[in-house]
Amino acid sequence: MAAEELGDKALALTAISPSLAATELEEARKVAGMIGIPHLEVPTHELENPDYATNPGNRCYYCKSCLSRRCP
């Protein structure tokens, strides 16, 4: 686990957007708390990208591209 290997350098990160279910966010918060590491919540805006919003077969590419730009 990252917390075991990285110690106080470990960080949980969750990308927040309308495509993330509220239950998933709560679970991420809960797990980070149980592990004892900081949890950073970063808002993303992939729905503002028309290439993603049209829901094409390769929408995962557009979502991941958005995440990599916001969370280097």
Sequence and secondary structure as in RCSB ss.txt:
>XXXX:A:sequence
MAAEELGDKALALTAISPSLAATELEEARKVAGMIGIPHLEVPTHELENPDYATNPGNRCYYCKSCLSRRCP
>XXXX:A:secstr
 HHHHHGGG  EEEEESTTS HHHHHHHHHHHHHHT  EEEEE  GGGSHHHHT  TTHHHHHHHHHHHH  
